[in-house]
């Protein structure tokens, strides 16, 4: 079963209070699950990776064997695609965790979209930050 996983992470202050969110839907666009979590103090990039990890874990819980990850972080997408190096040491464990999680799926892809096309995941991040602050 293929699931679409919209992810977003954000920090207010960078670093600052941070949250991650994932919206999981089927191929027909039906939303199956929405999740968000507060991360404490983190950078935007850490929050973006944590969103990918959150979305992959929830997709696996729902029985996915294929995932299409969609987010608005070009850095994270390009690192996972192998097009950018992971230069920041603090990011390396998150990158390795993401790659390990992706290997649990039969197939996967990751791509970026403009923030407006990732609106629900973005809204969940902001709702979590508003509630947590």
Residue pairs with C-beta under 8 A, 6 or more apart in sequence:
1 26
1 62
1 63
1 64
1 65
1 66
2 26
2 27
2 64
2 65
2 66
2 67
2 68
3 24
3 25
3 26
3 27
3 32
3 59
3 62
3 64
3 66
3 67
3 68
4 24
4 25
4 26
4 27
4 29
4 67
4 68
4 70
5 22
5 23
5 24
5 55
5 56
5 58
5 59
5 67
5 68
5 69
5 70
6 22
6 23
6 24
6 25
6 55
6 70
6 71
6 118
6 120
6 121
7 20
7 21
7 22
7 23
7 48
7 51
7 52
7 54
7 55
7 69
7 70
7 71
7 118
7 121
8 20
8 21
8 48
8 51
8 71
8 72
8 118
8 121
8 122
8 124
8 125
9 18
9 19
9 20
9 21
9 39
9 44
9 46
9 47
9 48
9 49
9 50
9 51
9 73
9 125
10 18
10 19
10 44
10 47
10 122
10 125
10 126
10 129
11 17
11 18
11 41
11 42
11 43
11 44
11 46
11 47
12 18
12 129
12 133
14 43
14 44
15 41
15 42
15 43
15 46
16 41
16 42
17 38
17 40
17 41
17 129
17 132
17 133
18 38
18 39
18 40
18 41
18 42
18 43
18 44
18 46
18 47
18 50
18 129
19 36
19 37
19 38
19 39
19 47
19 124
19 125
19 126
19 128
19 129
19 132
20 36
20 37
20 39
20 47
20 48
20 50
20 51
20 53
20 54
20 125
21 34
21 35
21 36
21 37
21 51
21 54
21 121
21 122
21 124
21 125
21 128
22 33
22 34
22 35
22 36
22 51
22 54
22 55
22 58
22 121
22 124
23 31
23 33
23 34
23 120
23 121
23 124
24 31
24 32
24 33
24 34
24 35
24 55
24 58
24 59
24 62
25 31
25 32
26 32
31 120
32 62
33 58
33 62
34 120
34 124
35 54
35 55
35 58
35 124
36 124
36 125
36 127
36 128
37 50
37 54
37 128
38 128
38 129
38 132
39 46
39 47
39 50
42 50
44 73
45 73
45 75
45 76
45 88
45 91
46 90
46 91
46 94
47 125
48 71
48 73
48 75
48 76
49 76
49 91
49 94
49 95
49 97
49 98
50 94
51 71
51 121
51 125
52 69
52 71
52 76
52 80
52 98
52 101
52 110
53 94
53 97
53 98
53 101
55 67
55 69
56 67
56 69
56 98
56 101
56 102
56 104
56 105
57 101
59 67
59 105
60 101
60 104
60 105
64 105
65 105
65 106
65 107
66 105
66 106
66 107
66 108
67 102
67 105
67 108
67 109
68 108
68 109
68 110
68 111
69 77
69 80
69 108
69 109
69 110
69 111
70 110
70 111
70 112
70 113
70 117
70 118
71 77
71 110
71 112
71 113
71 118
71 121
72 112
72 113
72 114
72 115
72 117
72 118
72 122
73 112
74 112
75 84
76 110
77 110
77 111
77 112
78 84
79 85
79 86
79 91
79 95
80 95
80 98
80 99
80 102
80 110
81 110
86 92
86 95
102 108
115 122
